[in-house]
Amino acid sequence: MTNFPKKLSKKLATRKLENAFRVLPEASNLIDFSSNDYLGFSNAELIFSETQNILKERSIYSNGATGSRLISGNSLFYTEVEKEISTFHNSEEALVFNSGYDANLGFFSSVPQRGDIVLFDEYIHASIRDGIRLSTAKAFKFKHNDLKNLKEQLLKFSSEDNEVFVVTEAVFSMDGDSPNLVLLSDICEAYQAHLIVDEAHAVGVFGTNGEGLVQSLGLENKVFARIITFGKAFGCHGAAIIGASELVSYLVNFARSFIYTTGLPPHSLATIMSVYKQLKENNKQSLFRSNSEKLKNNIDYFKTTFKANKSACNLSLKYIESDSPIQCFIIQGNETVKLIAEKIKGKGYNVKPILSPTVPKGEERLRFCIHSFNSFNEISEVLSLFFAQYKN
């Protein structure tokens, strides 16, 4: 075997020195407070069975797409699923990508052009940042959820000679908070800027039918593009960009992460369709209605229990206010937050320490992801363990 490059070895050593070295975790039977499976759909037998039925009804028995969609990987089933997505989300069209990362990479590397401006929230997801880096447009960040700062940037960069794209998330993955999308969309409209909203952590969670924040607020026609991902609350895989028909045609022609990759296998598409079938079910006892109600109750219980414990312990702990399943506490220092997470894990509960450089130094945090399948007792216990370790 050849010698490993010295520069790469040095970077690994630095990462270890900063206590930020990543390793793949081993599979465990710990109580889940870390995954994105908010509704428990990834292990839902009903969705699994319905997925098989969808494939059998269409006599689909293939295991793969066989190629990129522009060569041999397209199918009538792909078109059917995309029609289902666009109809559900009140959009002209939808285009399925293999993952949320691929969708963001393809969109932001191809849509903003040379001379255009991209204004992005400073806490935007890494996949969006990577897509922007591949673009020929100029990009500038604005302060997190700070619409005053965004307006200052729009005043500075808006002109008749360029297009301006404003990028945010409906629910931020590292904080669980949300921007004021109503006011944000009004500002973008006033400055003729194109608003893009990543709904990865909002679909399945917000809205009467889990349609996401943009749609629940009636803002579909004010948003240039929405990125919908299926690996969070949907419990499966893949993503879609939804917007105007012309946007979808453009992405088919210029989004390299779409053009040059094998399509999703039919089973993945059938699982996506199965989940949408659950979201549309009006029966109060349906899987989505039942699990959605449990999730909301668990989020409320977590917040109420946390605030009661914090008051009783008289602790000055920075909590990021959120109505989403993502609940975070700022605990500075990689070593400190990792130690607390490991001690809680030792008691059978899996919570996630978020380290720098994923978040800025000094903004390290312990992230609790709440699910429909967590019990009140588990929530009380994990918070008790957290407070016991934090005080020590």
TORLO-791132 format. One record per residue (C-alpha): x, y, z negated. Coordinates in pm, whole numbers, plus 32768, in hexadecimal, padded with zeros to 4 digits. Layout:
// residues N
XYZ/...
// end
This chain:
// residues 392
800080008000/8084815B8055/80D282597F47/7FAC832E7EDC/7FD9849F7F3D/807A85667E22/7F8D868E7E48/7E6385AA7E18/7EFF85017CEA/7F3E86567C51/7DD386BA7C82/7D5E857B7BDA/7E4C85B57AB8/7DCB87197A90/7C6586A07A8D/7CBB85A87978/7D7486B578B4/7C40879378C2/7B6B86727842/7A9C86887980/7B0685407A25/79E084897AC3/79AD83117AC4/788382467B37/77B381E57A06/7766807979C4/75FE800779DD/755980087888/74147FC677D5/74208111771E/72E181DA76F2/72D782C3781B/72F7843977DE/73E484747902/734C84057A4E/727A84CC7B46/716A83C07B48/707584AF7AA1/6F3683EC7AF2/6FCA82907AD0/6F7F824A7C3F/70CC81A17C85/705680717BC1/6EE180857C0D/6E637F307C82/6D347FD27D25/6E1080A57E0A/6EEF7F7A7E53/6DC37EA67EB6/6D227FBC7F81/6E697FEB803D/6E617E7E80AA/6CF47EA48114/6D427FD781E8/6E537F1882A2/6D7C7DE182D3/6C537EAC8352/6D347F398462/6DE47DED84A7/6F327E8A844E/702F7D8383E4/71777E2B8443/72867E778344/73237FA783E5/72EC80C884D3/73F9804085C5/748F81958610/7467830C85FC/730A838B8647/7380842B8789/73FD82DC880C/733A81AB8791/72D381FB862C/719182B88669/703D820D8650/6EC7824B8647/6EDC820784D1/6FD8832184A2/6EE5840C8554/6DC58390847C/6E8583CE8338/6EF1852A83A5/6D8A857E83FF/6D1D850882A7/6E2285E88202/6DD2871F82CE/6C5A86F8829B/6C7C86C58125/6D5D87F98101/6C9088DD81E6/6DAA890482DF/6DBE88FD845A/6EC187E9845E/6FB0871E838A/70FE867D83DD/717F855D830A/72EF855082A9/73A984338201/73D884F380BA/73AF8648801E/7525867D804B/750A863181BF/73DF871981E1/748E883F813B/75D487FD81F4/752187EE8342/7447891F8309/75468A12827D/766089AE8367/758B89E6849D/74788AE7845F/75338C2183E6/75FF8CA8850C/77388D7B852C/76E68ED984B6/75C58E6083DE/75BF8E828262/756B8D748163/75138DEB8004/750B8CCC7F0C/74C08CAA7D9C/76088C797CE1/75848B307C4C/75238A9B7D9B/756489287DD4/76B788AF7E50/761F881D7F8F/75A289777FF4/76F58A127FAA/779D89078080/76AE894B819F/76ED8AC18187/78668A868193/783989D782E3/77728AFB836D/78058C1E842F/77278D13836E/77A18DE5824B/771C8D8480F3/76FC8E407FAC/766E8DD07E60/75788E8D7D85/75518E687C0D/74808D447B9A/730C8D907BC2/73628F037BBE/727D8FA17CC1/730090FE7C7B/745C90897CDD/73CA8FDD7E11/732591227E7F/747391D57E5B/751090D17F40/73F290EE803B/741892688044/7589923A8087/757891318195/7429914F8245/743791E983A0/73A291BE84F8/74E29119856F/74D38FDF849B/73EA8EE08402/73E98EBF8287/739F8D7381DB/734F8D688066/737B8C177FBA/72F98BA17E6A/72758A6A7DBC/71138A3A7D3E/71A4898E7C0A/731889A57BC7/73B988557B81/74B288D47A81/73C189B479BD/726289387A05/71EC8AA07A31/71428B447B5C/714D8C937C0E/701C8D737C2F/6FC58CED7D86/6E9D8DD77DBA/6F6F8F0E7D86/70988E757E3B/6FC68E2B7F6F/6F3B8F8E7F6A/709A901F7F5F/710D8F458081/6FDD8FAB814A/7021911C8107/718990FB817F/71319009829B/72128EFF8205/71D98D8B823B/71928CD580F1/72058B6C80C6/71998AA97F91/722E895D7F22/710F88A47E76/71D887707E12/7178877C7CA1/701D88137CD5/6F6B871F7DC0/6EB086127D02/6EBE86EA7BC8/6E1388367C14/6CC4886A7CBD/6B7787B57CA0/6BF086A57D8B/6D6486C57D4A/6D8B87A17E7D/6E98887E7DE2/6EA989E67D6E/6E9C8A9B7EBC/6D5A89F57F25/6CB78A047DCD/6CEC8B7E7DD8/6C5F8B987F39/6DA68C167FCD/6DD08B2280EE/6DB08C3181F6/6EB08D11814B/6FC58C0B8145/709D8BCA8276/70FE8A6A8209/70C8897D80E7/71B0885D8095/70EF87388004/71B486157F73/713584BC7F1D/724484457E2E/71C284FA7CF8/705484E57C88/6FFB84167DBE/70E683067D44/716082A07E9E/725383327F9E/7270842E80B6/7204859780E8/7145867681D6/716087DA8251/70098870828E/6FBD89AA8351/6F5B8A2684A9/6F61893E85D7/706F8A178673/714C89E8853F/7129886E8555/7181887586C9/72B489468678/732888538569/72FC87288651/73E487D88745/74E88871865D/74E887D38500/761486EC8510/75BA862983D5/747785C98486/7501858E85E3/762E84B8858F/75A883C28490/74DC82828495/737182BB8434/72D1823F82F4/725F80D382F2/70E780988312/70CF802881A7/71428181812F/7040822B820C/6F2E8142818F/6F8981908026/6F6F8306806E/6E1882D0810B/6DAD81FC7FE2/6E0583147EF1/6D4184157FBB/6C1783297FB0/6C2F83317E33/6C4584AD7E2A/6B0584CA7EF6/6A4283D77E1A/692C84967D63/68DE838A7C62/6940840B7B08/69C182B27AB1/6AA4829F7BE3/6C18826D7BB5/6C7183D57C0A/6B5984747B3B/6BA9839A7A0F/6D2283C17A1C/6D1085347A69/6C3A85707935/6D2A84A2785F/6E53856778E5/6DB386B77895/6D5886417737/6EBB85C476FE/6F54870D7770/6E7087CE7683/6EC186DF7567/703786FB75A3/702B8878759B/6F4C88867467/701F878873AB/716388337409/70EB898A7396/706B88FC724D/71B5884A720A/7281897A726A/71BB8A54717C/71D389577063/734C89327091/737C8AAB70B8/74668A7671E2/74D38B7972E3/74C18A9B7415/74A08B207577/737A8A797620/73238ABB778D/71AA8AF47798/71058A07788E/6FB2896D78D8/7052886679B6/70CE87097956/723087997941/727D881777E2/73D888A17798/74A6891A7672/75E489E176A7/7708894175EC/785489DA764C/797F88FF76A2/799687BA7764/7A2786FB763E/7918876B754B/77EC87267628/787A85D7769B/78B2856C7532/774C85BE74CD/76C3850575FD/779983D375B2/772583C57449/75B883D974B3/75FC82CB75B6/768D81F474A2/753681FC7400/748D817D753E/742682BF75EE/74B2832F773C/74D384AB7756/75AF8562784E/76CB865177F9/76F2874E7911/785F87B37924/792A88C179CB/797788DF7AEC/7813886A7B3C/77A789997A6F/78878AC47A19/79738AA378F1/78C18B0F77B5/77728AA47848/7798892E7807/765588927794/759E875F771E/74818710780E/734F864977A8/727385CB78C5/7113857E7851/7042846C78F3/6EDE83EE78F0/6F5582A5785A/7005833C772B/6F40831775E7/6F0A842574E0/6FD2834D73F1/70F9833E74E1/70ED84B67512/70EA84F4739A/720683FE7364/72EB84867475/72B985EA73F8/7302857E7292/744484DA7309/749F861373CB/746986FC72A4/752C861571BC/7658861572A9/763E878972F8/764887EA7188/777D87157157/
// end
